[in-house]
Amino acid sequence: MTMTKSAHLAAEERAALGRQARAEVPRSSHAELDVSGNRPDPVDLLESQAKSRVSELVPIRYGRMLFSPFAFFRGAALGMAGDLARTPVSGLSVQVCGDAHLLNFGMYASPDRRLVFDINDFDETLPGPWEWDVKRLAASLAIAGRDRGFSSQERAQVVLDAVRRYRLALREFASMRTLDVWYARLEVDEIMRQLRALPRSEVQKRGVRRSEREVAKAASRTSQQAAAKMTRVVDGRLQFVAQPPIVERLVDLLPTDQRERLEGGLTDLVESYGRSLPAAMRTLLAQYRVVDMARKVVGVGSVGTRCWIVLMLGRDEDDPLILQAKEAQPSVLEGFHAPSEHGSSGERVVVGQGLMQASSDIFLGSDTTTGIDGKRRDFYVRQLRDGKGSFDITQMVPAGLALYGGICGWTLARAHARSGDRIAIAAYLGSSDAFDRAIVKFAEAYADQNERDHAALAQAVRDGRVEAQTGI
């Protein structure tokens, strides 16, 4: 686990560790980005990942990454992991997200049915340097700002606000009792209050109205809503609606013998993964039965990994539950930091999510199963939709993106404070903006590098080196 060796030291001793780390690794050094020497070709890295993915889906991944430099960045976590491994670190470890770009934060329904805002993607989670998450978030804000046409000064302010919020939040959490840190969470109602408090120009008024619609949409995204949208009754049975290549029912995807083997394997997975759930949730899961299965294409970086959706019914057809079983591969950080201590990548994702999120899906669990090719693969399972939603960054003005980035910064600090030495990290960051300003420089430098990497993928497609399917 990520409980640090300093956990039982006195608070002042822990702060001293942070100040000592600052003396050894100055905060200004975090502006550095070394991409010289034998930096791997970005397309080579993508192709290395493609080897373990469903081959016919890989062109969709490349097509989605081609859409813009920001879309490329979302799928290039492996490349950035290698770049981050060359940057200075304080030596203070936390449970990191591993892919903390701004679109991996969002809304979802907590078990008490309140809409909360938190990190919502943990495919790459692993114990590691807290700086890596901060730098990926900051770079994503700079890249998103470029995508929106913001000036360099506007982008710098967006990143500065996000990192400052992270730093100040760590100081706040350092002064709190441990249980209070663990219980801290950000509800969407509070975000809307902050949005409504912004200067009320006509542009801002439209942004608030748009956010209110996004919140209402997220609140409506339940299993019932998902089933109404994604299923239909055929011959008296509820089944998924095929939307190839995004959603493909198993009955349409595979020959009969392979389909039956995979259906059996997925049914066993749903039953056996329940052993990773608390006893009460196992009892709840057992009240549902499997009625249909399909393959689903999700995300940008995840395209090509195996992802199955399972339609289940409780009392009747008006009582649906849709679970998503997503393949968990080794974290991109493992090649640059340390291997996972968990028995499977699915367990790594579930444990990391529990450490970082304030509240998690009641059906979140993991298991390993054998595919039709005879290979054992790790999966984590959760509800497909449970109040999930996001704020539309493509329409945000600079002030709106700065506020959103600050909210992400606070959320990331809270996630790190749960597992790492929040007192030492806060002492390392200190009261000045030295770290904040360094990260602004890093983020802009990485945005430049990301544009070069995006161009390299575009060139590889033009040269016929890789195939890309766009518009999917």
N, C-alpha and C positions, 0 to 999 in steps of 0.2 A: 504494500500500500504506500501512499505518499506521505504518511505522517512523518514529519521531519525529526531528525535527531534532537533538534532544539526544543521540541514540544514541551518538555517538562522543566525547561530552564525558567528562571525569573524573567519577567517582561523586559527589564532593563538589560539583562544579558542577551536576550534575543535581539533587542534593538542594536546592541553593540555589534552583533554579528552582521547586521545589515550595513552599519556604518563602516565596518571593516571591509566588507565586500565592495562598498563604494570606493574606498581608498585603492583597492586592488584593480577594480574595473570601473573607471570613471564613467559617470552618466553620459558625458559628451561622446564617449566612444561608440555609443549605440547608433550614431549617425553613419557608421561605416557599413559599406556593402562591397565585398570583394567578389567580383565575378571574373577575375582574371585566371590565367593558368588553364588547368584541365577541366573547366566546367563542362559537364555533359551536354550534348546536343539536346535541346528540349523535345524534339520529335523522337529521338532515340528513347527518351524516358517514357513518352506516351506509348511507343510501340512495345516497350518492355512490359508495361501494364496490360497491353492488349492480349498478351499471350495467355493470360489466365481468365479472359473474359469471353463472352459469347460472341463468336467471330462476326456473325451477321449484324450485330448491334454496334460494333465498334465504329463503322462509318457514321452512325448517328451521333456518337460522342464527338467525333471530329467536326461534324457539321455544326453542332451546337457550340463548340468552342470557337469556331471560325467567326461566329456572328459578330463579335466585338472583342476588343482587348479585355474588357471586364468578364465576358463569358469565358474567354481563354483562362483568365486568372482563376475562375471558379473550378476549372478542371485540372489546374496545374499545381495541386498541393504537393506532389512528389518533387517537382522541380524546386519549389520554394523551400521545402524541407532541406534539400541539399544546400541551398544558398544560406539558409538560416544557420546551418551547422558550422558555417565559416564566420559567423558573427560573434561578438563578445557576449558573454553571459555572466551573471553575477554568481552563479553556483547555487542559487536558491530554487528548489524544485517544488512544483505543484502538479496536480492533475491537469494537463492541458487538453484543450479541445483538439488541437492539431490542424484545424481547418476553420479558424475563427473569423472568416470573412463576414461582412455585414449582412449577407443574405442567409447566413446560418444562424441568425437570431430571428425570433418571431413569436407569434401568439399561439397559445394552445390552452385547452381546458384542463385545469387541475382536477384532482379527484374530488374536491369539494365543489366542482363545477364553476369556479371563478376563472375568467380569462386572465392568464398571466403572460408575462413576457420573459423569455429566457433563451439561452442557447438551445438549438434544436437539432443539431447534427453532431454525432459522436463517432462516426466511422473511423476517424484517425486518432481518437483519444488515447493518451498514454501519459505516464509521469514524465515530466520534462521541464525545461526552462520556461518560466512564466513569460519571459521576453518574447518568445516565439509567437505566442498567441497575440500579444499586443502588436507586434510588427505585422502580422498577417492582417489583423483588423485595420491597422493604420494604412497599410498599402491598399487594401480594398477600398477605403474611403477616398484616397487620392485617385485611384483608377476610376472609381465611380464619378468623382468630380470632373475628371477629364471627359468621361462619357457624356456628362450633362453640359459640357461646355463652360464650366466654371473657370475663372481666372486663376492664375497661380496663387495669388493672394487669398482668394476665396477658398481654394483647396487647402492651403496652409492653415487657415482658421478652422476649417472643419476638422482636420486631423488634430490640431492643437487642442480644440475643445474636447475631443474624444479621449485623448491621452491624459489631459488634465483631469477629466472626470474620473478616469481610472485611478490616477494617483491620489486624488482627494478621497475617493471611496475607500482605497486601501487604508488610508489614515483613519477614516471613520471606523472601518471594521477592526483595525488594530486596537481601538479603544473599547470595543464591545466585548461583552461576555461571549464565551464560545457558543452556548446554545442560542443566543440572540443572533449570532452570525448564521448559524445553521438554519434558523427559522426565517431569516430575511428573504423577502421575495418582492418582485415588482409586479403589481397588478395593472392591467391595461387601463383601468379607470384613471389611475394616477398619470399614465402617459398622456391620456386625452386631456387631463387637467393642465398639464404642462404645455401641450399644443395650443390649447385655447388661450393660454396666457401670453403667447407670442404677439408681437405687434400686429395689429389687425389691418394690414393692407388687403386689397382685394385678392391678391395672389395668395396670401396666407389664409384668408377666409375660404378660398376654394380648396386649399390643402387640408384644412380642418374638416370640411365637408367630405372630402374624399377619404380621409382617415376614418371618419365616422362610418362611412359605407363599408370600409374594409373590416372594421371591428364587427359590424353587424353581420357581415358575410362570414367571418370566422366563427361567430357565436352560433351560426346556423349549420355549421359543418359537423354533423353528427353521423353516426352509422346509418341512421334512417335517411338522412339527406344523401349520403354517398350511395346507398342502395337504390334510392329513387333515380339517381342520375346514371348509375353504372350498371343496373340490372333490368331485366324484364322477365315476364312470365311467358314461358314457351312450353306448350303441351302440359300445362298445369304445374310446371316446375320453375322456380326462380333461378335465373342464371345470369352470368355476366354478359354484357353487350360487347361484342368484339369491336375493337378500334385499332386494327393493325396499322403500324407495328407497335403502337403504344400499349395496347391491351390485347392480348391474344389468348383465347381460351385454350386449355390443354387439349380439348377434343379436336380443335382445329390446328393445333401446333405440331402434334406428333402422331406417328402411326399408332394403331391400337395397342400393340404390345408394349411399346415404350410409354405410351400415355398411361396405361394401367399400372405399370411399374412406378412411374413418377407420382401418380395419384396416391398409390399406396405409401410411397415414401413421404409425401407431404402430409398425408393423414396421420402417419406415425409421428411425424415431426410435431404436428399440432398437439397430439396427445402427450408425447414425451417431453416437449418443452415445458409443459405445465409443471414438471418437477422442479423447475427453476423458480417458480412463483411461490409466494407465501401460501400456506394451506388454505386460507379463506379464498384466495383468488383461484386456486385449483378447483375448489368447489364451484365457484362461479363459472369458470371455463367449461366444466363438465356438463353444464346445463345447455350447452350449444352443440349442434351437430353440423358437420361439413356437408354443403350441398353443391358447391362448384369451386373451380380453381382457374386461375389465369396467370400468365406472365405479364409483368408491367415494366415499362421503361420509366426510370425515375431520374431526376436531377440532370447534372452535367457531368461532373466528375465520376458519378456512380454508373453512368450508362455502360452497359456490357456486363456488369456484375449481375448475378442471378437474383431476381426479385420476383416473388410470387405473392399473389393476393388470394385470400381464401374467404369465400362467402360462407357464413355460418348463420343458422337460425336457432332462436330460442323457442319461445312458446309457439310462434307461427310465423307467417311471412311478413307480418308487421313488426317482427322482433329480430331484425338483422344485426349481425356483427361482422365487420370485415377486418380481418387481420392481414398484416403485411409481414412476410418472412423475407428478409433481405440478407443476402450473402455478406458475411463479414470476412474480409481479407486482412492480412497483417497491416498494421498502421504504417503509413509512409514514413513516420518518424523512426521506426524500429531500425532502419538501416543506418541511422545517423546518431542515435542516442543509446538506446538499450532495448533488448527484446522484451516483449510483454511477459509479465510474471504469471499470467493466467493460462489455464489449460486450453482455452480456445479463444479465437478472435471474437466470437459472439459474446462470451463471458467478459472479455476485455471491454467491449462496447457498453454492455449493461452496467458493469461496475463503474466505469468512468462516467456514464450518464448519471448514475445515482450520486456520485461524489460532486458533480458539478451543477446539476439542476436542483432548484428549490423543491420541485415536486415532479414526479414522473408518471407516465402512463401506468395504470394498474395492471395492464396486460403485458408489460415489458418483461421479456425473458429471452433465453437463448438455448440453443441445442445444436447438435451436429447430426447430419444425415448423409446417406450415400445417394449420389445422383445416378441417372440412367447410364452414365459412362463408367460407373463403378468407383468414382472418386468421392472421398469423404470431404464435405464442405461444412464450414461453420455458418450459422445463421443467427440473427436476432429477430425477435418477433414483437410486434406492437400493433396497436390499432392503426388502420390506414388513415383515418381522419378522426380527430376528436377536438374540435374547435381550432384546428390549425389554420393559421393565416399569417399574412405579412403585410407590412406597409410598403407602398409602391414608391421605391426610391427613384424610379425613372421620371417622376413628376415633381420631385422635391426641389425647391429653391435652396440657395446656400444656407439660409438660416434654418430651414427645415432639416437638411441633411446634417448640419452641425448639432442640432438637438437630438436627432436620431443617433448620430455617432456617439454623443455623450451618454445616451441611454444604454447603448451597447457597451461603452466603456465601463459604466457602473455595473452592468450585469456581469461582465467578464471579471471585474475585480471581486464581486461577490462569489463567483464560481471558484476563483483561485483562493480566496480567503477560507473556503471550506476545507481545503486539503493541505495547503501550504502554510508556511510560517508567515502569517499576515503582518506580524509585528516587525520581523526582520525585513520583509519586502518594503513595508511602509518607511522604515528607517533608511533603507537604501535609496528610495525615491526622493525622500526629503521634502522640504517645503518650497524649494525653488522650482522654476520651470526648466531646469537644465535638461532633464530627461525628455520632457515634452518637445522641446525645440530640436533635440537630436533625432527624435522619431519622425518629426516633420521632414527633415532632410533625408532620412532613410526611406520614407514612404515615396517621396518624389523620385529618388534614385531607382527604387524598385519599380515604380510605374514606367520609367524609361525602359528598364530591362524587360518588363512584361510586354511592352509594345514590340520590342525586338523579337521576343519569343513567339508572340502571336504572328508576326510577319513570317517567321521561319516555318510555322505550320501552314500558313497560306501558300508559301512557296513550295512546300512539300506536296501540297494538293495539286498545284499547277503543274509540277514536274511528274505527277503520277506516282509519286513515292507512296502516298497513302490515299485512300478513297474517303471522301466526305459526302454525306447526305445532308443537305440543308433543308430548312423549312419543316423539320419534324420535331 
